Amino acid sequence: MGRSKALYALGEDGRYQVVPSNGWEAEEIVLDQAIDEFKRLATEAHDRARAGLGSALEYHMYSRRMDLALLADVSGFWQWQVRRHLRPGSFSALSPAKQRRYAEALGMGLDALNALPEKT
Amino acid sequence: MNDVVIPFEHRQTAHCESGVVSRLLTHAGLPISEAMAFGTGGGLTYAYLPFVKFGGLPLFAFRMPPKAIMKGVHKRLGVRFKFETFADPDLGMAALDRHLDEGRVVGLQTNVFWLPYFPPDMRFHFNAHNLMVYGRRGYEYLVSDPVMDIPTTINASDLKKARSAKGTLAPKSLLYYPVHVPKPADVDWGRAVHGALRFTSGMMLYAPVPLIGVWGIRTAARALRKLSMKDPRLVKLHIGHMVRMQEEIGTGGAGFRFIFAGFLQEAAALLGKPALAESAARVTDAGDHWRQFGLSAAKMCKDRLPLDLGNLADQMLAISDLEKQAYRQLRAHA
């Protein structure tokens, strides 16, 4: 469902009509590129978190297709605060209320936010 | 809560805002095609805004900012929309329920990422997606999303999340609906089309800043040429982003040139002005070149073509010239 899009295209008679389309090559390539970029960032964050060099927050941020600026906007923290919270100790030291702001922003529960899923 | 289903005909359109305007007005008794709504609303533009960031990359817009089409049809067709925003998401949902109880179909601004019915690979944090709600069943709302092929549903908590998303172009739980719609016979289409063509061509040709219109295309081309080639991965992300802003849902680029050309054809037939159909051919030509540009850029991202920013910039300059001719001709005929 929802895969086909409507496009304006010239018909045989030279008049515009609305036709269903399944997207085209250029669109597919750049969508894949954007998604792969988020996947790459999420995987790297996952590795860092497992090695104890980063917090789970960083992984969840990228897995929700956000970046630092957007997460700061959505959570209401400053960017320098978010940057600090991406460090492992700093994040786990946050009060539950502050962690909940991140949980809310990312649309997930507190437990899920603190946990790192097995596979990315 | 009681169920509400307002009889409403869903139709898939190419772009969300012009689609919503077309459907809401048709529903309210003023039948209007998407292309006509887009054209008379003055929806077409080009803007390169390096200081507005999407994921750290500049904004390349091919259409006017959200709500512009609604303001345009307000000015030229005499349609009046009412806009309501809410600081508190719960109040926004309560207002939606109230309108549904009163039998009103409303348009909503939402964030695409939080709409579960979108295919996963199209869900990005883009805040200016428009959809319509025409009913409620239990905890689900009945959604007519103009870019979907069929009507769909969304549960209350997801819809609340999508409406109250934050960031660039945050929707602030915006909802809107037409409060005054003239009878079809009372609309002066000739004047509306004339005004819209003056508006769009004027903006594209004579915008006072070099970031808008054909001048904006040239500036974006120059910026592209100057991009540092130190890290090819970043360059690829940049041009991929350009194509995404051009092709993807919501902003779509070449697509808008084709919708606009469709509008010109329709206006030509409606007003008996064959010259407008001639301009439509030129706008189509510009659209085709945008598509070609998108394809070259995408292939460069994939290394199917050698990464060549000069080539892309040259293509943009050529498009800028094509569009300049098209709008000059339009202005002469308008």
Interface residues (C-beta under 8 A of the other chain):
Chain A: M1 G2 R3 S4 K5 A6 L7 Y8 A9 L10 R15 Y16 V18 P20 E25 A26 E27 I29 V30 L31 D32 Q33 A34 I35 E37 R64 R65 M66 D67 A69 L70 D73 V74 G76 A105 G107
Chain B: Q12 T13 A14 E34 A35 K53 G55 G56 F113 W114 Y117 F118 P119 D121 M122 R123 F124 H125 V147 M148 D149 I150 T152 K161 A165 K166 G167 T168 K236 L237 G240 H241 V243 R244 E247 E248 I249 G255 F258 I259 A261 G262 Q265 E266 A280 T284 R291 G294 L295 A297 A298 K299 C301 K302
